[in-house]
Amino acid sequence: MTASPAGRAPKKAAARAKKSGPGTSGPGPVIKAKFPGRCHCQKPYAAGEKIAKNPHGWGHVECRDAVG
Ligand SMILES: [Zn+2]
C-alpha cells in the first residue's frame, strides 16, 4: 500500500497591500516637485509643479504620457 499525500492546502499568499488612490489616472504616480529640475524634454520644471516618473526620470506629466 502506498500512502498518498493528502491534498495539500496551498499556503495563503501574503496579503496584498496594494495602494490604489481613487481618481488617479495613469500608470505612475504624480507628485509635486519639491525642487526645480529638468525634464527629459529639455524644459525645466519649477518646484511645486506636478511631475511624474517616466523612463528617463522625473518630468512633466504630459511628457510621461507622451512617452511610448
Ligand atoms: Zn517635459
N, CA, C, O and the ligand as a Tripos MOL2 file, in Angstrom:
@<TRIPOS>MOLECULE
protein
  273   271    69     0     0
PROTEIN
NO_CHARGES

@<TRIPOS>ATOM
      1 N           0.8490   -1.2060    0.0000 N.3       1 MET1
      2 CA          0.0000    0.0000    0.0000 C.3       1 MET1
      3 C           0.8740    1.2410    0.0000 C.2       1 MET1
      4 O           1.8350    1.3600    0.7600 O.2       1 MET1
      5 N           0.5250    2.1090   -0.8320 N.am      2 THR2
      6 CA          1.2960    3.3520   -0.8700 C.3       2 THR2
      7 C           0.4610    4.4750   -0.2700 C.2       2 THR2
      8 O          -0.6960    4.7110   -0.6200 O.2       2 THR2
      9 N           1.1240    5.1400    0.6480 N.am      3 ALA3
     10 CA          0.4260    6.2530    1.2850 C.3       3 ALA3
     11 C           0.4910    7.4660    0.3840 C.2       3 ALA3
     12 O           1.5600    8.0340    0.1600 O.2       3 ALA3
     13 N          -0.6240    7.8450   -0.1140 N.am      4 SER4
     14 CA         -0.6250    9.0390   -0.9680 C.3       4 SER4
     15 C          -0.8280   10.2830   -0.1030 C.2       4 SER4
     16 O          -1.6690   10.3140    0.7950 O.2       4 SER4
     17 N          -0.0440   11.2850   -0.3990 N.am      5 PRO5
     18 CA         -0.1690   12.5090    0.4120 C.3       5 PRO5
     19 C          -1.5250   13.1580    0.2280 C.2       5 PRO5
     20 O          -2.0400   13.2790   -0.8840 O.2       5 PRO5
     21 N          -2.0580   13.5510    1.2950 N.am      6 ALA6
     22 CA         -3.3680   14.1990    1.2160 C.3       6 ALA6
     23 C          -3.2460   15.5250    0.4680 C.2       6 ALA6
     24 O          -2.1740   16.1260    0.3970 O.2       6 ALA6
     25 N          -4.3320   15.9440   -0.0650 N.am      7 GLY7
     26 CA         -4.3400   17.2200   -0.8060 C.3       7 GLY7
     27 C          -3.7810   18.3240    0.0620 C.2       7 GLY7
     28 O          -4.3460   18.6980    1.0900 O.2       7 GLY7
     29 N          -2.6450   18.8320   -0.3930 N.am      8 ARG8
     30 CA         -2.0300   19.8870    0.4180 C.3       8 ARG8
     31 C          -2.7250   21.2140    0.1760 C.2       8 ARG8
     32 O          -2.8870   21.6690   -0.9560 O.2       8 ARG8
     33 N          -3.1160   21.7990    1.2530 N.am      9 ALA9
     34 CA         -3.7450   23.1200    1.1120 C.3       9 ALA9
     35 C          -2.6530   24.1570    0.8850 C.2       9 ALA9
     36 O          -1.7420   24.3040    1.6990 O.2       9 ALA9
     37 N          -2.7540   24.8600   -0.2120 N.am     10 PRO10
     38 CA         -1.7320   25.8880   -0.5030 C.3      10 PRO10
     39 C          -1.7500   26.9970    0.5340 C.2      10 PRO10
     40 O          -2.7930   27.4590    0.9960 O.2      10 PRO10
     41 N          -0.5420   27.3900    0.8660 N.am     11 LYS11
     42 CA         -0.4580   28.4550    1.8680 C.3      11 LYS11
     43 C          -1.0180   29.7490    1.2880 C.2      11 LYS11
     44 O          -0.8950   30.0430    0.0990 O.2      11 LYS11
     45 N          -1.6080   30.4650    2.1430 N.am     12 LYS12
     46 CA         -2.1850   31.7320    1.6900 C.3      12 LYS12
     47 C          -1.0750   32.7100    1.3300 C.2      12 LYS12
     48 O          -0.1250   32.9100    2.0870 O.2      12 LYS12
     49 N          -1.2160   33.2910    0.1920 N.am     13 ALA13
     50 CA         -0.2080   34.2740   -0.2300 C.3      13 ALA13
     51 C          -0.2470   35.4700    0.7080 C.2      13 ALA13
     52 O          -1.2630   35.7820    1.3280 O.2      13 ALA13
     53 N           0.8710   36.1040    0.7800 N.am     14 ALA14
     54 CA          0.9430   37.2870    1.6490 C.3      14 ALA14
     55 C          -0.1490   38.2780    1.2580 C.2      14 ALA14
     56 O          -0.4710   38.4780    0.0860 O.2      14 ALA14
     57 N          -0.6730   38.8590    2.2590 N.am     15 ALA15
     58 CA         -1.7570   39.8150    1.9950 C.3      15 ALA15
     59 C          -1.2800   40.8860    1.0310 C.2      15 ALA15
     60 O          -0.2420   41.5220    1.2180 O.2      15 ALA15
     61 N          -2.0660   41.0520    0.0170 N.am     16 ARG16
     62 CA         -1.6680   42.0420   -0.9810 C.3      16 ARG16
     63 C          -2.1140   43.4250   -0.5270 C.2      16 ARG16
     64 O          -3.3040   43.7350   -0.4570 O.2      16 ARG16
     65 N          -1.1340   44.2240   -0.2300 N.am     17 ALA17
     66 CA         -1.4520   45.5880    0.2050 C.3      17 ALA17
     67 C          -1.1940   46.5240   -0.9580 C.2      17 ALA17
     68 O          -0.1330   47.1380   -1.0750 O.2      17 ALA17
     69 N          -2.1640   46.6070   -1.7820 N.am     18 LYS18
     70 CA         -1.9750   47.4430   -2.9560 C.3      18 LYS18
     71 C          -2.6240   48.7970   -2.7150 C.2      18 LYS18
     72 O          -3.7930   48.9120   -2.3470 O.2      18 LYS18
     73 N          -1.8200   49.7900   -2.9360 N.am     19 LYS19
     74 CA         -2.3570   51.1420   -2.7450 C.3      19 LYS19
     75 C          -2.9630   51.6030   -4.0530 C.2      19 LYS19
     76 O          -2.2930   51.6110   -5.0860 O.2      19 LYS19
     77 N          -4.1610   51.9660   -4.0160 N.am     20 SER20
     78 CA         -4.8080   52.4610   -5.2230 C.3      20 SER20
     79 C          -5.6100   53.6990   -4.8610 C.2      20 SER20
     80 O          -6.7120   53.6340   -4.3160 O.2      20 SER20
     81 N          -5.0180   54.7930   -5.1800 N.am     21 GLY21
     82 CA         -5.7070   56.0450   -4.8650 C.3      21 GLY21
     83 C          -6.8830   56.2620   -5.7970 C.2      21 GLY21
     84 O          -6.7880   56.0220   -7.0000 O.2      21 GLY21
     85 N          -7.9420   56.6960   -5.2600 N.am     22 PRO22
     86 CA         -9.1260   56.9450   -6.0910 C.3      22 PRO22
     87 C          -8.9380   58.1850   -6.9460 C.2      22 PRO22
     88 O          -8.4380   59.2110   -6.4850 O.2      22 PRO22
     89 N          -9.3400   58.0730   -8.1680 N.am     23 GLY23
     90 CA         -9.2620   59.2370   -9.0290 C.3      23 GLY23
     91 C          -7.9100   59.4070   -9.6850 C.2      23 GLY23
     92 O          -7.6890   60.3840  -10.3990 O.2      23 GLY23
     93 N          -7.0020   58.4760   -9.4570 N.am     24 THR24
     94 CA         -5.6880   58.6190  -10.0750 C.3      24 THR24
     95 C          -5.7230   57.9820  -11.4550 C.2      24 THR24
     96 O          -6.1770   56.8530  -11.6350 O.2      24 THR24
     97 N          -5.2400   58.7240  -12.3950 N.am     25 SER25
     98 CA         -5.2030   58.1850  -13.7490 C.3      25 SER25
     99 C          -3.7630   58.1000  -14.2080 C.2      25 SER25
    100 O          -2.9280   58.9150  -13.8170 O.2      25 SER25
    101 N          -3.4800   57.1300  -15.0240 N.am     26 GLY26
    102 CA         -2.1080   56.9910  -15.4890 C.3      26 GLY26
    103 C          -1.4220   55.8530  -14.7840 C.2      26 GLY26
    104 O          -1.8430   55.4220  -13.7100 O.2      26 GLY26
    105 N          -0.3700   55.3730  -15.3910 N.am     27 PRO27
    106 CA          0.3160   54.2130  -14.8510 C.3      27 PRO27
    107 C           1.1790   54.5230  -13.6400 C.2      27 PRO27
    108 O           1.4200   53.6390  -12.8170 O.2      27 PRO27
    109 N           1.6440   55.7430  -13.5140 N.am     28 GLY28
    110 CA          2.5620   56.0730  -12.4290 C.3      28 GLY28
    111 C           2.0310   57.1570  -11.5330 C.2      28 GLY28
    112 O           1.0230   57.8010  -11.8240 O.2      28 GLY28
    113 N           2.7310   57.3460  -10.4340 N.am     29 PRO29
    114 CA          2.2970   58.3860   -9.5030 C.3      29 PRO29
    115 C           2.6640   59.7780   -9.9880 C.2      29 PRO29
    116 O           3.6640   59.9810  -10.6760 O.2      29 PRO29
    117 N           1.8460   60.7010   -9.6180 N.am     30 VAL30
    118 CA          2.1210   62.1040   -9.9450 C.3      30 VAL30
    119 C           2.3290   62.8440   -8.6390 C.2      30 VAL30
    120 O           1.4860   62.8040   -7.7430 O.2      30 VAL30
    121 N           3.4520   63.5140   -8.5460 N.am     31 ILE31
    122 CA          3.7610   64.2130   -7.3040 C.3      31 ILE31
    123 C           4.0620   65.6630   -7.6010 C.2      31 ILE31
    124 O           4.1790   66.0820   -8.7530 O.2      31 ILE31
    125 N           4.1800   66.3980   -6.5460 N.am     32 LYS32
    126 CA          4.5760   67.7960   -6.7040 C.3      32 LYS32
    127 C           6.0820   67.8690   -6.5350 C.2      32 LYS32
    128 O           6.6410   67.3150   -5.5880 O.2      32 LYS32
    129 N           6.7170   68.5430   -7.4410 N.am     33 ALA33
    130 CA          8.1630   68.6420   -7.3840 C.3      33 ALA33
    131 C           8.5860   69.4390   -6.1530 C.2      33 ALA33
    132 O           8.1260   70.5560   -5.9160 O.2      33 ALA33
    133 N           9.4610   68.8340   -5.3940 N.am     34 LYS34
    134 CA          9.9690   69.5540   -4.2170 C.3      34 LYS34
    135 C          11.0170   70.5690   -4.6220 C.2      34 LYS34
    136 O          11.1620   71.6250   -4.0060 O.2      34 LYS34
    137 N          11.7290   70.2290   -5.6530 N.am     35 PHE35
    138 CA         12.7730   71.1170   -6.1490 C.3      35 PHE35
    139 C          12.6080   71.2770   -7.6510 C.2      35 PHE35
    140 O          12.0810   70.3940   -8.3270 O.2      35 PHE35
    141 N          13.0620   72.4060   -8.1620 N.am     36 PRO36
    142 CA         13.0340   72.5620   -9.6080 C.3      36 PRO36
    143 C          14.0070   71.6010  -10.2700 C.2      36 PRO36
    144 O          15.0490   71.2560   -9.7130 O.2      36 PRO36
    145 N          13.6500   71.1950  -11.4310 N.am     37 GLY37
    146 CA         14.5270   70.2550  -12.1310 C.3      37 GLY37
    147 C          14.3230   70.3680  -13.6230 C.2      37 GLY37
    148 O          13.6980   71.3040  -14.1210 O.2      37 GLY37
    149 N          14.8580   69.4090  -14.3080 N.am     38 ARG38
    150 CA         14.7460   69.4660  -15.7670 C.3      38 ARG38
    151 C          14.1350   68.1610  -16.2660 C.2      38 ARG38
    152 O          14.5120   67.0570  -15.8750 O.2      38 ARG38
    153 N          13.1880   68.3580  -17.1360 N.am     39 CYS39
    154 CA         12.5180   67.2070  -17.7230 C.3      39 CYS39
    155 C          13.3650   66.7050  -18.8910 C.2      39 CYS39
    156 O          14.2440   67.4090  -19.3890 O.2      39 CYS39
    157 N          13.0910   65.5110  -19.3040 N.am     40 HIS40
    158 CA         13.8620   64.9530  -20.4190 C.3      40 HIS40
    159 C          13.5420   65.6460  -21.7270 C.2      40 HIS40
    160 O          14.2070   65.4230  -22.7380 O.2      40 HIS40
    161 N          12.5140   66.4930  -21.7050 N.am     41 CYS41
    162 CA         12.1710   67.2520  -22.9090 C.3      41 CYS41
    163 C          13.0050   68.5220  -22.9850 C.2      41 CYS41
    164 O          12.7680   69.3800  -23.8350 O.2      41 CYS41
    165 N          13.9790   68.6360  -22.0960 N.am     42 GLN42
    166 CA         14.9110   69.7700  -22.0620 C.3      42 GLN42
    167 C          14.2920   70.9960  -21.4140 C.2      42 GLN42
    168 O          14.9850   71.9890  -21.1950 O.2      42 GLN42
    169 N          13.0180   70.9480  -21.1070 N.am     43 LYS43
    170 CA         12.3840   72.0910  -20.4560 C.3      43 LYS43
    171 C          12.4090   71.8810  -18.9610 C.2      43 LYS43
    172 O          12.1550   70.7790  -18.4740 O.2      43 LYS43
    173 N          12.7130   72.9310  -18.2380 N.am     44 PRO44
    174 CA         12.7580   72.8010  -16.7800 C.3      44 PRO44
    175 C          11.3670   72.8200  -16.1810 C.2      44 PRO44
    176 O          10.4130   73.3250  -16.7710 O.2      44 PRO44
    177 N          11.2860   72.2580  -15.0030 N.am     45 TYR45
    178 CA         10.0320   72.3790  -14.2660 C.3      45 TYR45
    179 C          10.3420   73.0200  -12.9350 C.2      45 TYR45
    180 O          11.4320   72.8720  -12.3820 O.2      45 TYR45
    181 N           9.3430   73.7450  -12.4300 N.am     46 ALA46
    182 CA          9.5600   74.5020  -11.2040 C.3      46 ALA46
    183 C           9.1160   73.6930   -9.9990 C.2      46 ALA46
    184 O           8.3480   72.7370  -10.1060 O.2      46 ALA46
    185 N           9.6240   74.1070   -8.8590 N.am     47 ALA47
    186 CA          9.1940   73.4430   -7.6320 C.3      47 ALA47
    187 C           7.7020   73.7000   -7.4350 C.2      47 ALA47
    188 O           7.2260   74.8230   -7.5980 O.2      47 ALA47
    189 N           6.9890   72.6640   -7.0900 N.am     48 GLY48
    190 CA          5.5590   72.8100   -6.8980 C.3      48 GLY48
    191 C           4.7730   72.3440   -8.1060 C.2      48 GLY48
    192 O           3.5630   72.1280   -8.0430 O.2      48 GLY48
    193 N           5.4980   72.1940   -9.2200 N.am     49 GLU49
    194 CA          4.8120   71.7050  -10.4050 C.3      49 GLU49
    195 C           4.5660   70.2180  -10.2650 C.2      49 GLU49
    196 O           5.2840   69.5120   -9.5570 O.2      49 GLU49
    197 N           3.5570   69.7660  -10.9440 N.am     50 LYS50
    198 CA          3.2640   68.3310  -10.8950 C.3      50 LYS50
    199 C           4.1900   67.6150  -11.8560 C.2      50 LYS50
    200 O           4.3030   67.9670  -13.0300 O.2      50 LYS50
    201 N           4.8400   66.6130  -11.3280 N.am     51 ILE51
    202 CA          5.7380   65.8380  -12.1740 C.3      51 ILE51
    203 C           5.4050   64.3560  -12.0060 C.2      51 ILE51
    204 O           4.7790   63.9410  -11.0310 O.2      51 ILE51
    205 N           5.8290   63.6100  -12.9510 N.am     52 ALA52
    206 CA          5.5830   62.1740  -12.9160 C.3      52 ALA52
    207 C           6.8530   61.4470  -13.3110 C.2      52 ALA52
    208 O           7.7080   61.9890  -14.0110 O.2      52 ALA52
    209 N           6.9570   60.2400  -12.8610 N.am     53 LYS53
    210 CA          8.1500   59.4600  -13.1720 C.3      53 LYS53
    211 C           7.9650   58.7990  -14.5330 C.2      53 LYS53
    212 O           6.9460   58.1680  -14.8120 O.2      53 LYS53
    213 N           8.9520   58.9620  -15.3400 N.am     54 ASN54
    214 CA          8.9260   58.3330  -16.6540 C.3      54 ASN54
    215 C          10.2330   57.5740  -16.8350 C.2      54 ASN54
    216 O          11.1230   57.6600  -15.9880 O.2      54 ASN54
    217 N          10.3540   56.8430  -17.9150 N.am     55 PRO55
    218 CA         11.5690   56.0330  -18.1170 C.3      55 PRO55
    219 C          12.8630   56.8220  -18.0290 C.2      55 PRO55
    220 O          13.9230   56.2490  -17.7790 O.2      55 PRO55
    221 N          12.7880   58.1220  -18.2310 N.am     56 HIS56
    222 CA         14.0130   58.9330  -18.2230 C.3      56 HIS56
    223 C          14.2320   59.6240  -16.8880 C.2      56 HIS56
    224 O          15.2460   60.2930  -16.6900 O.2      56 HIS56
    225 N          13.3030   59.4670  -15.9890 N.am     57 GLY57
    226 CA         13.4250   60.1660  -14.7170 C.3      57 GLY57
    227 C          12.1570   60.9610  -14.4580 C.2      57 GLY57
    228 O          11.0840   60.6540  -14.9760 O.2      57 GLY57
    229 N          12.3120   61.9680  -13.6590 N.am     58 TRP58
    230 CA         11.1510   62.7840  -13.3440 C.3      58 TRP58
    231 C          10.9900   63.8800  -14.3790 C.2      58 TRP58
    232 O          11.9610   64.4790  -14.8400 O.2      58 TRP58
    233 N           9.7540   64.1230  -14.7250 N.am     59 GLY59
    234 CA          9.4940   65.1640  -15.6980 C.3      59 GLY59
    235 C           8.0310   65.5160  -15.7350 C.2      59 GLY59
    236 O           7.2530   65.0940  -14.8800 O.2      59 GLY59
    237 N           7.6610   66.2940  -16.7330 N.am     60 HIS60
    238 CA          6.2750   66.7180  -16.8580 C.3      60 HIS60
    239 C           5.3720   65.5060  -17.0100 C.2      60 HIS60
    240 O           5.7380   64.4750  -17.5760 O.2      60 HIS60
    241 N           4.1770   65.6870  -16.4730 N.am     61 VAL61
    242 CA          3.2160   64.5830  -16.5850 C.3      61 VAL61
    243 C           2.8760   64.3380  -18.0490 C.2      61 VAL61
    244 O           2.7870   63.1950  -18.4980 O.2      61 VAL61
    245 N           2.6890   65.4200  -18.7770 N.am     62 GLU62
    246 CA          2.3050   65.2470  -20.1770 C.3      62 GLU62
    247 C           3.4360   64.5970  -20.9720 C.2      62 GLU62
    248 O           3.1940   63.9020  -21.9590 O.2      62 GLU62
    249 N           4.6770   64.8320  -20.5290 N.am     63 CYS63
    250 CA          5.8020   64.2210  -21.2300 C.3      63 CYS63
    251 C           5.8510   62.7250  -20.9100 C.2      63 CYS63
    252 O           6.2230   61.9070  -21.7510 O.2      63 CYS63
    253 N           5.4770   62.3970  -19.7090 N.am     64 ARG64
    254 CA          5.4320   60.9810  -19.3370 C.3      64 ARG64
    255 C           4.3820   60.2870  -20.1900 C.2      64 ARG64
    256 O           4.5870   59.1790  -20.6860 O.2      64 ARG64
    257 N           3.2530   60.9700  -20.3480 N.am     65 ASP65
    258 CA          2.1810   60.3530  -21.1090 C.3      65 ASP65
    259 C           2.5620   60.2670  -22.5870 C.2      65 ASP65
    260 O           2.1170   59.3760  -23.3100 O.2      65 ASP65
    261 N           3.3890   61.2080  -23.0120 N.am     66 ALA66
    262 CA          3.7530   61.2220  -24.4220 C.3      66 ALA66
    263 C           4.7410   60.1140  -24.7330 C.2      66 ALA66
    264 O           4.8090   59.6260  -25.8610 O.2      66 ALA66
    265 N           5.4980   59.7260  -23.7350 N.am     67 VAL67
    266 CA          6.4810   58.6750  -23.9600 C.3      67 VAL67
    267 C           5.7790   57.3660  -24.2320 C.2      67 VAL67
    268 O           4.9160   56.9250  -23.4730 O.2      67 VAL67
    269 N           6.1680   56.7610  -25.3300 N.am     68 GLY68
    270 CA          5.5310   55.4870  -25.6720 C.3      68 GLY68
    271 C           5.9300   54.5190  -24.6460 C.2      68 GLY68
    272 O           5.5250   53.3580  -24.7020 O.2      68 GLY68
    273 ZN          8.7960   67.6880  -20.2850 Zn       69 ZN69
@<TRIPOS>BOND
     1     1     2 1
     2     2     3 1
     3     3     4 2
     4     3     5 am
     5     5     6 1
     6     6     7 1
     7     7     8 2
     8     7     9 am
     9     9    10 1
    10    10    11 1
    11    11    12 2
    12    11    13 am
    13    13    14 1
    14    14    15 1
    15    15    16 2
    16    15    17 am
    17    17    18 1
    18    18    19 1
    19    19    20 2
    20    19    21 am
    21    21    22 1
    22    22    23 1
    23    23    24 2
    24    23    25 am
    25    25    26 1
    26    26    27 1
    27    27    28 2
    28    27    29 am
    29    29    30 1
    30    30    31 1
    31    31    32 2
    32    31    33 am
    33    33    34 1
    34    34    35 1
    35    35    36 2
    36    35    37 am
    37    37    38 1
    38    38    39 1
    39    39    40 2
    40    39    41 am
    41    41    42 1
    42    42    43 1
    43    43    44 2
    44    43    45 am
    45    45    46 1
    46    46    47 1
    47    47    48 2
    48    47    49 am
    49    49    50 1
    50    50    51 1
    51    51    52 2
    52    51    53 am
    53    53    54 1
    54    54    55 1
    55    55    56 2
    56    55    57 am
    57    57    58 1
    58    58    59 1
    59    59    60 2
    60    59    61 am
    61    61    62 1
    62    62    63 1
    63    63    64 2
    64    63    65 am
    65    65    66 1
    66    66    67 1
    67    67    68 2
    68    67    69 am
    69    69    70 1
    70    70    71 1
    71    71    72 2
    72    71    73 am
    73    73    74 1
    74    74    75 1
    75    75    76 2
    76    75    77 am
    77    77    78 1
    78    78    79 1
    79    79    80 2
    80    79    81 am
    81    81    82 1
    82    82    83 1
    83    83    84 2
    84    83    85 am
    85    85    86 1
    86    86    87 1
    87    87    88 2
    88    87    89 am
    89    89    90 1
    90    90    91 1
    91    91    92 2
    92    91    93 am
    93    93    94 1
    94    94    95 1
    95    95    96 2
    96    95    97 am
    97    97    98 1
    98    98    99 1
    99    99   100 2
   100    99   101 am
   101   101   102 1
   102   102   103 1
   103   103   104 2
   104   103   105 am
   105   105   106 1
   106   106   107 1
   107   107   108 2
   108   107   109 am
   109   109   110 1
   110   110   111 1
   111   111   112 2
   112   111   113 am
   113   113   114 1
   114   114   115 1
   115   115   116 2
   116   115   117 am
   117   117   118 1
   118   118   119 1
   119   119   120 2
   120   119   121 am
   121   121   122 1
   122   122   123 1
   123   123   124 2
   124   123   125 am
   125   125   126 1
   126   126   127 1
   127   127   128 2
   128   127   129 am
   129   129   130 1
   130   130   131 1
   131   131   132 2
   132   131   133 am
   133   133   134 1
   134   134   135 1
   135   135   136 2
   136   135   137 am
   137   137   138 1
   138   138   139 1
   139   139   140 2
   140   139   141 am
   141   141   142 1
   142   142   143 1
   143   143   144 2
   144   143   145 am
   145   145   146 1
   146   146   147 1
   147   147   148 2
   148   147   149 am
   149   149   150 1
   150   150   151 1
   151   151   152 2
   152   151   153 am
   153   153   154 1
   154   154   155 1
   155   155   156 2
   156   155   157 am
   157   157   158 1
   158   158   159 1
   159   159   160 2
   160   159   161 am
   161   161   162 1
   162   162   163 1
   163   163   164 2
   164   163   165 am
   165   165   166 1
   166   166   167 1
   167   167   168 2
   168   167   169 am
   169   169   170 1
   170   170   171 1
   171   171   172 2
   172   171   173 am
   173   173   174 1
   174   174   175 1
   175   175   176 2
   176   175   177 am
   177   177   178 1
   178   178   179 1
   179   179   180 2
   180   179   181 am
   181   181   182 1
   182   182   183 1
   183   183   184 2
   184   183   185 am
   185   185   186 1
   186   186   187 1
   187   187   188 2
   188   187   189 am
   189   189   190 1
   190   190   191 1
   191   191   192 2
   192   191   193 am
   193   193   194 1
   194   194   195 1
   195   195   196 2
   196   195   197 am
   197   197   198 1
   198   198   199 1
   199   199   200 2
   200   199   201 am
   201   201   202 1
   202   202   203 1
   203   203   204 2
   204   203   205 am
   205   205   206 1
   206   206   207 1
   207   207   208 2
   208   207   209 am
   209   209   210 1
   210   210   211 1
   211   211   212 2
   212   211   213 am
   213   213   214 1
   214   214   215 1
   215   215   216 2
   216   215   217 am
   217   217   218 1
   218   218   219 1
   219   219   220 2
   220   219   221 am
   221   221   222 1
   222   222   223 1
   223   223   224 2
   224   223   225 am
   225   225   226 1
   226   226   227 1
   227   227   228 2
   228   227   229 am
   229   229   230 1
   230   230   231 1
   231   231   232 2
   232   231   233 am
   233   233   234 1
   234   234   235 1
   235   235   236 2
   236   235   237 am
   237   237   238 1
   238   238   239 1
   239   239   240 2
   240   239   241 am
   241   241   242 1
   242   242   243 1
   243   243   244 2
   244   243   245 am
   245   245   246 1
   246   246   247 1
   247   247   248 2
   248   247   249 am
   249   249   250 1
   250   250   251 1
   251   251   252 2
   252   251   253 am
   253   253   254 1
   254   254   255 1
   255   255   256 2
   256   255   257 am
   257   257   258 1
   258   258   259 1
   259   259   260 2
   260   259   261 am
   261   261   262 1
   262   262   263 1
   263   263   264 2
   264   263   265 am
   265   265   266 1
   266   266   267 1
   267   267   268 2
   268   267   269 am
   269   269   270 1
   270   270   271 1
   271   271   272 2
@<TRIPOS>SUBSTRUCTURE
     1 MET1         2 RESIDUE 1 A MET
     2 THR2         6 RESIDUE 1 A THR
     3 ALA3        10 RESIDUE 1 A ALA
     4 SER4        14 RESIDUE 1 A SER
     5 PRO5        18 RESIDUE 1 A PRO
     6 ALA6        22 RESIDUE 1 A ALA
     7 GLY7        26 RESIDUE 1 A GLY
     8 ARG8        30 RESIDUE 1 A ARG
     9 ALA9        34 RESIDUE 1 A ALA
    10 PRO10       38 RESIDUE 1 A PRO
    11 LYS11       42 RESIDUE 1 A LYS
    12 LYS12       46 RESIDUE 1 A LYS
    13 ALA13       50 RESIDUE 1 A ALA
    14 ALA14       54 RESIDUE 1 A ALA
    15 ALA15       58 RESIDUE 1 A ALA
    16 ARG16       62 RESIDUE 1 A ARG
    17 ALA17       66 RESIDUE 1 A ALA
    18 LYS18       70 RESIDUE 1 A LYS
    19 LYS19       74 RESIDUE 1 A LYS
    20 SER20       78 RESIDUE 1 A SER
    21 GLY21       82 RESIDUE 1 A GLY
    22 PRO22       86 RESIDUE 1 A PRO
    23 GLY23       90 RESIDUE 1 A GLY
    24 THR24       94 RESIDUE 1 A THR
    25 SER25       98 RESIDUE 1 A SER
    26 GLY26      102 RESIDUE 1 A GLY
    27 PRO27      106 RESIDUE 1 A PRO
    28 GLY28      110 RESIDUE 1 A GLY
    29 PRO29      114 RESIDUE 1 A PRO
    30 VAL30      118 RESIDUE 1 A VAL
    31 ILE31      122 RESIDUE 1 A ILE
    32 LYS32      126 RESIDUE 1 A LYS
    33 ALA33      130 RESIDUE 1 A ALA
    34 LYS34      134 RESIDUE 1 A LYS
    35 PHE35      138 RESIDUE 1 A PHE
    36 PRO36      142 RESIDUE 1 A PRO
    37 GLY37      146 RESIDUE 1 A GLY
    38 ARG38      150 RESIDUE 1 A ARG
    39 CYS39      154 RESIDUE 1 A CYS
    40 HIS40      158 RESIDUE 1 A HIS
    41 CYS41      162 RESIDUE 1 A CYS
    42 GLN42      166 RESIDUE 1 A GLN
    43 LYS43      170 RESIDUE 1 A LYS
    44 PRO44      174 RESIDUE 1 A PRO
    45 TYR45      178 RESIDUE 1 A TYR
    46 ALA46      182 RESIDUE 1 A ALA
    47 ALA47      186 RESIDUE 1 A ALA
    48 GLY48      190 RESIDUE 1 A GLY
    49 GLU49      194 RESIDUE 1 A GLU
    50 LYS50      198 RESIDUE 1 A LYS
    51 ILE51      202 RESIDUE 1 A ILE
    52 ALA52      206 RESIDUE 1 A ALA
    53 LYS53      210 RESIDUE 1 A LYS
    54 ASN54      214 RESIDUE 1 A ASN
    55 PRO55      218 RESIDUE 1 A PRO
    56 HIS56      222 RESIDUE 1 A HIS
    57 GLY57      226 RESIDUE 1 A GLY
    58 TRP58      230 RESIDUE 1 A TRP
    59 GLY59      234 RESIDUE 1 A GLY
    60 HIS60      238 RESIDUE 1 A HIS
    61 VAL61      242 RESIDUE 1 A VAL
    62 GLU62      246 RESIDUE 1 A GLU
    63 CYS63      250 RESIDUE 1 A CYS
    64 ARG64      254 RESIDUE 1 A ARG
    65 ASP65      258 RESIDUE 1 A ASP
    66 ALA66      262 RESIDUE 1 A ALA
    67 VAL67      266 RESIDUE 1 A VAL
    68 GLY68      270 RESIDUE 1 A GLY
    69 ZN69       273 GROUP 0 **** ****
